[in-house]
Amino acid sequence: MTMSNSFEQVDEPPSDAMTLALRRDGDTQSAQITCPASAAGGRLPKGFRGAELPLKDAFRAAIKFANDFKVPMVVHDPDGLWQAEWGTLYREDDDMEA
């Protein structure tokens, strides 16, 4: 049995996690990694903003970054570009709203 990775989907990049932001601009799809210094527990001297990359390259880089810097990773995907082979996207507030 294979375990699937799960990632929280957010509407806005939080201050306590690295964000993989997926976006569409016309026919172009790209992604960018951002990580505020506050999310890295002192392991980053200042916030990080990566270059725009193709989706799969950015996903792989985000996983490596999150593991190397021991920061949680969330996904901002307003255009629905997430690929199922990467794992499952969930929203933390889905079952918490009252």
Beta strands, then each sheet from edge to edge (+ up, - down):
strand 1: 6-9
strand 2: 18-25
strand 3: 28-35
strand 4: 48-49
strand 5: 73-76
strand 6: 88-90
sheet 1: 4+ 3- 2+ 5+ 1+ 6+
end
